[in-house]
C-alpha cells in the first residue's frame, strides 16, 4: 500500500502450496492493489498473523498440515464473527463443507481455481467490508437498515447425487417446518409442487449434473402445505477424481417480493385497463401532396375533444394544419414526412414529438384508413418527459456523490483506480505522456493527536484547495486515503509534473493554519512524481511513485522527489 498508514482493507492468504500461494497472491494484487495482503503457509502461522493484523478478509485452503483451514477459520470466527472467509478447496470430504457451513464460511471457490469466480468473491467481500466500514459512520437509521440487510434469510441444503437430503440449516426448518430429523434422508422433492413444468426440472438436472451452477426460482411447498417462493442457486460438489458427489443449494425466501410483484402487476393491469378505455386524442385527416408527390399539408376532417386538450386548438375541422398552426411545416418537417409516408404505404408508425406550438410532448401513433388519408392518435406525455429529465438530473447528482470524497470534494480512491486504468489505456493507445503525483501530509498523525481530528480535517481541505488551484481542467485529483492524495496529469511529461508538484508543495507550505487561538501553524507535504512507462503494470507505476514519495520523507520531508525509472532487464 502507498503511504505510511494502515490500508483501508487487508487480507490473509493461507495455502501450504507455494505455487498456488504465489499465483493467487499475484492475481489478487494485480486486481486489488489497494488491499494489503498477509501470506501464511499453514493454519498456525495464518492464525498468528490474523491475531496480529486482524484482516477483514481471509482466503484459505482447507487441507493443510499442523492446522487445517476449517480449524483456523473456526478460531478466527471466535475472535471476530464478522470476518469474511473464502475457502479454496477441492472439497474431498463433505464433512469439511458441513463444518464450513456451521462456522459461516462466506464463499467457496472450487479447485482447479476459477479465478473469475475468485475475483468475484473477493469483490463481493470488498464491497461488503466497505459497506460495513461505512455503516459504522452512519446514523442509527442506517445502522438499523444495515442490520436488516445483514440478517436477510437464506436456506442451505446439501444432497447426495440422487437428491437425497444430507444437511439442512436452521433457516430451512424455520421456513419449511421440516425438522432436520424429518428432512434428512428425504428426497428434495418433498418441497416440490406441480407449478413448474417437467421440462424445467429436466433442464435444472441437466445443468447441475454437467458440472454447472443452476440459478432460478421455485414455487415450493412447506410441511403444512403452504406455498412459498424461493430464489435458488444450486451447484455440484466435485471430488478430486472429477466426480460429482453432492449438490449444494443456497436459497432465499422471496415470497414477499413475489406478492409485491403480483400486486404491482395487478395494479398495472387495472391502470392499463382504465387507460385503454379512456378516449385518447385522435384526428382524422387527408394528406395533401405537391406535383412532385411530396407531403406539403393536411386537412383536419374530424377530431375529438381529447385532441383539442392535447393540441390546444379548437374549431380545426375543415382547416389546413398550416392555417391552424402557422409555421408548423418549418418547425416540424418530420411530422409531415411521417404522415405522408403512412398515408401512402399504409404501414403504421409511432413516434414522439415535442409539439412546439402547444409546448407539449406527444406520443403519436399513425394509421392509414385509405390512401392519402390517416388517423393520428395522441397521448400527452409531457409529465413523463419532465420526470425523465428529473431522473436524469438525479442520476447525475448521485453519480457525482458516488465518486466524490465528502470532506475534500475531490474524487475518491475508487474513482482514482478507474480513471488510472482509463488514462493508462489512452496513453498506450495514442502514445501520449501520463504523469502521476502522490503526496502525503508530513507528521499528520502528530497534528491530529495534538489538535484533534476536526483541525486535522481542516488541514485536508486546505491541501485540497491548494491542489485544485494548481491544476488544469484536464488534470484530476483524488483523496487516496487518510492524508494521502493522488493527481493524474494526462498529456504531461515528468519535468512538467515536477513543476506542478513543487507549486502545490509551496502553496500548501505557505498556507496558515490556526488550530489554536492566536497561533499560526504551517504544514508540509512529501511528494513523489513519476511518468508512466510503456507496457508498465499499473501496480508498478503506483509503486515507483510511492517510493519517490518515501524518499522525500526519508530525505527530510517537505520536498518533491522523482520516481526512479522502470528497471530494464539485463
matplotlib code that plots the C-alpha trace (Angstrom):
import matplotlib.pyplot as plt

x = [0.0, 1.1, 1.7, 2.5, -1.0, -2.8, -4.7, -8.4, -8.8, -6.4, -6.5, -4.9, -4.0, -3.2, -2.1, 0.5, 1.3, 3.9, 3.0, -0.8, 0.0, 2.2, -0.2, -3.2, -1.2, -0.1, -3.6, -5.2, -2.5, -2.9, -6.7, -7.0, -3.8, -5.5, -5.6, -2.8, -2.1, -0.6, 0.6, 0.9, 1.9, -0.2, -3.1, -0.9, 1.0, -2.1, -3.9, -0.9, -0.9, -4.7, -4.3, -1.6, -3.2, -6.9, -7.6, -11.2, -10.9, -9.4, -8.7, -7.6, -7.1, -8.8, -6.4, -3.1, -0.5, -0.5, -3.9, -6.4, -8.3, -11.6, -9.9, -8.2, -11.4, -13.3, -10.8, -10.9, -14.7, -14.4, -12.1, -14.2, -17.5, -17.7, -14.6, -15.3, -13.9, -13.4, -12.4, -10.4, -10.7, -11.3, -13.9, -12.6, -14.6, -18.2, -17.6, -15.3, -18.2, -20.6, -18.1, -17.7, -21.4, -21.6, -19.0, -20.2, -17.9, -18.9, -17.9, -16.4, -14.2, -13.5, -10.2, -9.0, -9.4, -11.8, -10.1, -13.1, -15.2, -12.5, -12.2, -16.0, -16.0, -13.2, -15.0, -18.2, -16.3, -14.5, -17.9, -19.3, -16.3, -16.6, -20.3, -19.6, -17.0, -19.4, -22.2, -20.1, -20.1, -23.8, -26.7, -28.9, -31.3, -28.6, -27.3, -30.7, -31.2, -27.8, -28.7, -31.8, -29.8, -27.1, -29.8, -31.6, -32.8, -31.2, -31.6, -28.8, -29.5, -26.9, -27.9, -26.2, -26.0, -29.6, -31.0, -31.4, -31.0, -27.9, -27.9, -30.3, -29.5, -31.8, -33.3, -34.6, -36.5, -37.8, -39.0, -40.4, -41.5, -39.4, -37.0, -33.6, -34.8, -37.7, -35.8, -32.6, -32.8, -35.8, -35.5, -35.6, -38.8, -40.7, -40.8, -41.8, -45.1, -46.7, -46.3, -43.1, -43.2, -41.3, -39.1, -37.9, -36.7, -35.1, -33.2, -32.1, -30.9, -29.0, -27.3, -26.1, -25.1, -23.0, -21.0, -22.6, -24.5, -28.2, -29.9, -33.6, -36.8, -39.1, -42.6, -42.3, -44.5, -44.0, -44.7, -48.1, -49.0, -48.4, -46.7, -43.7, -41.3, -37.5, -34.6, -32.1, -28.5, -27.7, -24.1, -22.4, -19.6, -16.9, -14.2, -10.6, -11.4, -13.7, -16.8, -19.9, -20.7, -23.2, -25.2, -25.5, -28.5, -28.4, -31.9, -33.7, -37.3, -38.7, -42.4, -42.8, -41.2, -43.4, -46.5, -45.4, -44.6, -48.1, -49.7, -47.8, -48.8, -52.4, -52.2, -50.6, -53.3, -56.0, -54.3, -53.8, -57.4, -58.6, -56.2, -57.2, -60.8, -60.3, -60.7, -57.3, -57.0, -57.3, -57.5, -58.8, -57.0, -56.4, -52.8, -52.0, -49.1, -47.4, -46.8, -43.6, -45.5, -44.1, -46.3, -46.9, -50.0, -53.0, -56.6, -58.4, -61.6, -62.6, -61.2, -62.3, -62.3, -59.2, -57.4, -58.3, -57.0, -53.8, -53.0, -54.5, -56.5, -60.3, -62.5, -59.9, -62.2, -62.0, -58.9, -55.3, -52.7, -50.7, -53.7, -54.3, -50.6, -48.7, -45.0, -45.7, -44.2, -40.9, -41.0, -41.9, -40.9, -40.7, -44.4, -45.3, -42.8, -44.3, -48.0, -47.2, -45.4, -48.1, -50.9, -49.2, -47.8, -50.5, -47.8, -48.5, -45.8, -45.4, -43.1, -42.6, -42.7, -42.2, -45.0, -43.7, -46.9, -48.6, -45.5, -46.3, -44.7, -46.8, -46.6, -48.3, -49.5, -50.4, -52.6, -53.8, -57.5, -57.2, -54.6, -53.9, -55.9, -54.6, -55.7, -53.3, -53.8, -52.3, -51.1, -49.8, -46.6, -45.3, -45.3, -43.4, -40.8, -40.4, -40.0, -37.4, -35.5, -35.7, -34.5, -31.5, -30.6, -31.0, -28.8, -26.1, -26.2, -26.0, -23.1, -21.2, -21.7, -20.6, -17.2, -16.5, -14.8, -17.3, -14.7, -12.3, -14.8, -12.0, -12.6, -12.4, -10.0, -12.4, -12.8, -9.0, -8.4, -11.0, -9.6, -6.0, -6.8, -8.6, -5.7, -3.1, -5.2, -5.4, -1.7, -0.9, -3.3, -2.1, 1.5, 0.9, 2.7, 0.9, 2.3, 1.3, 1.8, 1.4, 1.6, 1.3, 1.0, 4.1, 3.5, -0.3, -0.9, 1.0, -1.0, -4.3, -3.2, -2.2, -5.1, -7.9, -9.5, -11.6, -8.5, -7.0, -9.9, -9.3, -5.7, -7.0, -9.4, -6.7, -4.4, -7.3, -7.8, -4.1, -4.2, -7.2, -5.7, -2.7, -4.4, -5.5, -9.0, -7.7, -6.0, -7.8, -7.1, -8.2, -8.2, -6.5, -7.0, -6.3, -3.8, -2.7, -3.7, -3.0, -3.1, -3.3, -1.7, -2.6, -0.6, 2.2, 5.8, 7.6, 9.5, 6.3, 4.7, 7.6, 6.8, 3.1, 4.1, 6.5, 3.8, 1.4, 4.1, 4.9, 1.3, 0.4, 3.5, 2.6, -1.0, -1.6, -3.5, -5.0, -5.6, -5.5, -6.4, -3.6, -1.5, -0.2, 0.9, 2.4, 2.2, 4.2, 3.9, 6.3, 5.7, 6.6, 6.3, 6.6, 5.8, 4.2, 6.4, 5.0, 3.6, 4.2, 1.9, -0.5, 0.8, 4.5, 3.6, 2.0, 4.8, 7.5, 5.8, 5.1, 8.8, 9.6, 7.3, 9.0, 12.4, 11.1, 10.1, 13.4, 15.4, 13.9, 10.2, 8.7, 10.2, 9.4, 11.3, 11.2, 10.4, 13.1, 12.7, 11.4, 14.2, 15.3, 16.1, 19.6]
y = [0.0, 3.6, 5.7, 5.1, 4.5, 1.2, 0.1, 0.5, -3.2, -6.1, -9.8, -13.0, -15.6, -19.1, -22.1, -24.7, -25.0, -22.4, -22.3, -21.8, -19.2, -17.2, -17.3, -16.3, -13.6, -12.1, -12.2, -10.6, -7.9, -7.0, -6.8, -5.2, -3.1, -1.3, -4.4, -5.2, -9.0, -11.1, -14.5, -17.7, -21.3, -23.1, -22.7, -21.9, -19.2, -17.8, -17.6, -15.8, -13.3, -12.8, -12.1, -9.6, -7.7, -8.6, -8.5, -8.2, -10.9, -14.4, -16.7, -20.2, -23.7, -26.4, -29.3, -28.2, -29.6, -28.6, -26.9, -27.2, -24.3, -25.2, -25.2, -21.9, -20.4, -21.6, -19.9, -16.8, -16.8, -17.0, -14.0, -11.9, -13.3, -10.6, -11.7, -12.6, -16.0, -17.5, -21.2, -22.5, -26.3, -29.5, -30.5, -34.1, -34.6, -33.5, -33.0, -30.1, -28.4, -29.1, -27.7, -24.7, -24.1, -24.4, -21.8, -19.5, -19.6, -16.8, -18.2, -21.4, -21.5, -25.0, -26.2, -26.0, -22.4, -20.4, -17.0, -15.1, -16.6, -16.0, -12.3, -12.0, -13.5, -11.1, -8.2, -9.2, -9.3, -6.0, -4.3, -5.8, -4.7, -1.2, -1.1, -2.4, 0.3, 3.0, 1.7, 2.5, 6.1, 6.4, 7.4, 5.0, 4.6, 3.4, 1.0, -0.5, -0.8, -2.5, -4.9, -5.9, -6.4, -8.5, -10.7, -11.4, -15.1, -17.8, -21.6, -24.1, -27.7, -30.4, -33.5, -36.6, -37.2, -38.7, -35.6, -37.2, -34.6, -34.9, -31.5, -28.6, -25.4, -23.9, -21.4, -24.4, -25.7, -22.2, -21.7, -25.1, -26.5, -29.7, -30.5, -31.9, -35.4, -35.2, -33.8, -35.9, -38.9, -37.5, -36.5, -32.8, -33.5, -33.2, -29.5, -29.8, -28.6, -29.0, -25.3, -25.9, -27.9, -31.2, -29.6, -27.0, -29.7, -31.6, -28.5, -28.0, -31.6, -31.5, -28.2, -29.4, -32.9, -31.4, -29.6, -26.2, -24.0, -23.5, -20.3, -19.7, -19.6, -22.3, -22.3, -24.8, -26.3, -26.2, -29.1, -27.5, -27.3, -23.6, -22.4, -20.1, -18.8, -19.3, -17.9, -20.7, -21.3, -25.0, -26.1, -29.5, -30.6, -32.4, -34.6, -34.9, -37.5, -35.1, -36.9, -35.1, -36.4, -33.9, -30.8, -27.6, -25.3, -21.8, -20.4, -17.2, -16.8, -14.3, -14.9, -11.3, -10.0, -12.2, -10.9, -7.3, -8.1, -9.7, -6.7, -4.4, -6.4, -6.3, -2.6, -2.1, -4.2, -2.1, 1.0, -0.1, -1.2, 2.2, 3.9, 1.9, 2.7, 6.4, 8.4, 9.5, 12.4, 11.5, 13.3, 12.0, 13.8, 14.0, 14.4, 16.9, 16.5, 18.8, 17.9, 16.1, 13.8, 15.4, 16.0, 19.7, 19.9, 18.1, 18.9, 18.1, 16.1, 15.2, 15.5, 14.7, 16.7, 15.0, 16.1, 19.7, 19.4, 17.7, 20.1, 23.3, 24.2, 24.3, 24.6, 23.0, 20.7, 21.6, 23.7, 23.0, 22.4, 25.4, 27.6, 26.3, 26.4, 28.9, 27.8, 24.2, 22.9, 24.6, 23.7, 20.1, 18.8, 15.3, 15.4, 15.9, 13.2, 10.5, 11.5, 11.4, 8.1, 6.3, 7.7, 6.3, 3.0, 2.0, 1.0, 2.2, 4.2, 5.6, 8.4, 11.0, 14.7, 17.9, 19.9, 23.4, 25.3, 23.8, 23.4, 19.7, 16.3, 13.9, 10.2, 9.9, 6.7, 7.0, 4.6, 4.8, 4.2, 4.6, 6.0, 9.7, 9.6, 8.8, 8.8, 10.2, 9.1, 11.4, 10.7, 13.7, 12.6, 15.9, 14.9, 11.7, 13.7, 16.1, 13.1, 11.5, 14.8, 15.0, 11.3, 12.0, 15.1, 13.0, 10.2, 12.7, 14.2, 10.7, 9.7, 12.8, 12.0, 8.3, 9.3, 12.3, 12.4, 14.2, 16.1, 17.5, 17.4, 15.8, 12.5, 9.4, 6.4, 4.1, 6.6, 7.0, 3.4, 3.5, 6.7, 5.5, 2.4, 4.6, 7.0, 4.2, 2.6, 6.0, 6.5, 3.1, 3.7, 7.2, 7.2, 10.4, 11.0, 10.5, 11.6, 10.8, 12.8, 11.1, 13.3, 12.7, 15.3, 15.2, 14.3, 14.4, 11.8, 14.0, 17.0, 15.1, 13.9, 17.4, 19.4, 16.9, 15.4, 18.5, 20.5, 17.7, 17.8, 21.5, 20.6, 18.2, 20.8, 23.4, 20.9, 20.0, 23.7, 24.1, 21.1, 22.5, 25.9, 24.5, 22.0, 22.3, 21.3, 18.0, 17.1, 15.2, 15.0, 12.3, 11.7, 8.4, 7.6, 9.4, 12.1, 10.7, 12.4, 11.4, 13.6, 12.3, 14.6, 13.5, 14.8, 15.7, 14.7, 14.2, 17.5, 19.5, 17.3, 18.2, 21.9, 21.3, 19.3, 22.0, 24.7, 22.6, 22.0, 25.7, 26.8, 24.4, 25.2, 28.9, 28.3, 29.5, 27.2, 28.3, 25.2, 27.4, 31.0, 33.4, 30.5, 30.1, 26.7, 25.7, 22.1, 20.5, 17.6, 15.0, 14.4, 11.6, 12.3, 9.8, 9.3, 6.2, 3.8, 1.9, -1.5, -0.9, -2.6, -0.3, -1.6, -1.0, 2.6, 3.3, 1.6, 3.7, 6.9, 5.7, 5.0, 8.5, 9.9, 7.8, 9.1, 12.6, 11.7, 9.9, 12.8, 15.3, 15.7, 18.9, 18.1, 16.6, 13.5, 12.0, 8.3, 6.1, 4.9, 1.4, -1.2, -2.6, -6.4, -7.5]
z = [0.0, -0.7, 2.4, 6.0, 7.3, 7.6, 4.4, 4.3, 3.6, 4.4, 3.6, 4.9, 2.3, 3.6, 1.5, 2.0, -1.7, -2.6, -6.3, -5.6, -3.0, -5.3, -8.2, -6.1, -4.4, -7.7, -9.3, -6.2, -6.0, -9.7, -9.5, -6.0, -5.5, -2.7, -0.5, 1.9, 1.7, 4.5, 3.4, 5.5, 4.6, 7.2, 9.6, 12.7, 11.0, 9.5, 12.9, 14.4, 11.5, 12.0, 15.7, 14.9, 11.9, 12.2, 8.4, 7.3, 4.6, 4.9, 1.9, 2.9, 1.6, 3.7, 3.9, 5.4, 7.8, 11.5, 11.4, 8.5, 7.1, 8.8, 12.3, 11.6, 10.3, 13.3, 15.7, 13.6, 13.8, 17.6, 17.5, 15.1, 13.8, 11.1, 9.3, 5.6, 4.8, 1.3, 1.1, -1.9, -2.0, -3.9, -1.2, -0.9, 2.3, 2.7, 6.4, 5.6, 3.8, 6.7, 9.2, 6.9, 6.8, 10.6, 11.2, 8.5, 5.5, 3.2, -0.2, -1.7, -4.8, -6.1, -7.4, -10.1, -9.3, -11.5, -11.0, -12.4, -9.6, -7.0, -8.0, -7.9, -4.4, -3.3, -5.0, -3.1, 0.2, -0.5, -1.2, 2.0, 4.0, 2.6, 3.4, 6.9, 7.4, 6.1, 8.4, 11.5, 10.5, 9.6, 11.8, 13.8, 10.9, 8.5, 11.2, 11.7, 8.0, 7.6, 10.4, 8.5, 5.3, 7.1, 8.6, 5.4, 5.5, 3.4, 3.3, 2.8, 1.7, 0.8, -1.0, -2.4, -6.1, -6.1, -4.5, -1.0, 1.7, 3.9, 5.6, 6.2, 8.2, 10.9, 8.5, 6.4, 9.4, 10.3, 6.7, 5.7, 9.1, 8.5, 11.4, 10.5, 11.6, 9.3, 6.3, 6.4, 4.1, 2.3, -1.4, -2.1, -4.0, -0.6, -1.3, -5.0, -6.4, -9.8, -10.6, -12.6, -15.8, -16.0, -18.7, -16.1, -13.7, -16.6, -17.5, -13.9, -13.6, -16.9, -15.8, -12.4, -13.5, -16.2, -13.6, -13.9, -11.5, -11.9, -10.8, -10.8, -8.8, -7.3, -6.1, -3.2, -0.5, 3.2, 5.6, 6.4, 2.7, 2.4, -0.8, -0.9, -3.5, -3.3, -5.4, -5.6, -6.6, -6.9, -7.6, -7.9, -5.5, -7.3, -5.7, -6.7, -9.3, -11.1, -10.0, -8.7, -5.3, -3.8, -4.6, -2.5, -2.7, -1.3, -1.3, -0.3, 0.5, -2.0, -1.3, -0.1, -3.3, -5.4, -3.6, -4.2, -7.8, -8.2, -6.7, -8.9, -12.0, -11.0, -10.3, -13.7, -15.3, -13.7, -14.7, -18.3, -18.5, -17.2, -19.6, -22.6, -22.0, -21.9, -25.1, -26.3, -28.7, -32.4, -35.6, -39.0, -41.8, -45.5, -46.7, -49.4, -51.8, -54.3, -58.0, -57.1, -54.7, -51.6, -48.5, -48.0, -45.8, -44.4, -43.7, -40.4, -41.3, -37.7, -34.2, -30.7, -27.5, -26.2, -29.3, -28.5, -25.0, -26.1, -29.0, -27.6, -30.7, -31.3, -34.4, -36.7, -38.8, -42.4, -42.0, -43.1, -40.5, -41.8, -41.2, -37.6, -36.7, -38.8, -39.3, -38.4, -41.5, -40.8, -37.1, -37.6, -41.1, -39.6, -38.8, -42.5, -43.5, -41.2, -42.0, -45.8, -45.6, -43.6, -45.8, -48.9, -47.6, -45.1, -42.6, -39.1, -37.3, -33.8, -32.7, -30.0, -30.7, -28.8, -30.3, -30.1, -30.9, -27.8, -25.7, -25.0, -25.6, -27.6, -28.3, -31.7, -33.4, -37.0, -39.1, -42.6, -43.2, -47.0, -49.4, -48.7, -45.5, -42.0, -38.3, -35.7, -32.1, -29.5, -25.9, -23.9, -22.2, -21.1, -17.4, -18.2, -20.1, -17.2, -14.9, -17.2, -17.1, -13.3, -13.1, -15.4, -13.3, -10.1, -11.6, -12.5, -8.9, -7.4, -9.7, -8.7, -5.0, -5.5, -6.9, -4.6, -1.2, 1.1, 3.1, 0.4, -2.6, -4.6, -6.3, -4.1, -4.3, -6.1, -8.9, -9.0, -9.9, -12.6, -14.0, -13.7, -15.8, -18.4, -18.7, -19.0, -21.8, -23.5, -23.1, -24.6, -27.5, -28.5, -27.1, -25.2, -21.8, -18.5, -15.1, -11.6, -8.4, -5.0, -1.9, 1.8, 4.7, 6.9, 10.6, 10.1, 12.9, 15.4, 14.3, 14.8, 18.2, 19.2, 17.9, 17.3, 14.2, 13.4, 13.0, 11.0, 8.6, 8.1, 7.0, 4.5, 3.0, 2.8, 0.9, -1.4, -2.2, -2.9, -5.3, -7.1, -7.6, -9.4, -11.8, -15.4, -16.5, -17.9, -14.7, -11.9, -8.1, -5.7, -1.9, -1.9, 1.8, 5.1, 4.4, 1.0, -2.3, -5.9, -9.0, -12.6, -15.3, -18.8, -21.7, -19.2, -19.1, -15.8, -15.9, -16.2, -13.5, -11.2, -11.7, -10.8, -7.7, -6.5, -6.9, -4.8, -2.2, -1.8, -1.9, 0.9, 3.0, 2.8, 4.0, 7.5, 9.9, 13.2, 15.3, 18.5, 19.1, 18.2, 16.9, 13.3, 12.1, 8.7, 7.4, 4.7, 2.3, 0.9, -2.8, -5.3, -9.1, -11.9, -15.6, -16.9, -18.9, -21.9, -21.1, -17.3, -14.9, -13.0, -9.7, -10.8, -11.8, -8.4, -6.5, -8.3, -7.5, -3.9, -3.4, -4.7, -2.0, 0.6, -0.5, 0.0, 3.6, 4.3, 3.0, 5.4, 4.2, 2.7, -0.8, -4.2, -5.3, -8.8, -9.1, -10.3, -13.9, -14.8, -14.3, -17.7, -17.5, -18.4]

ax = plt.figure().add_subplot(projection="3d")
ax.plot(x, y, z, "-o")
ax.set_aspect("equal")
plt.show()
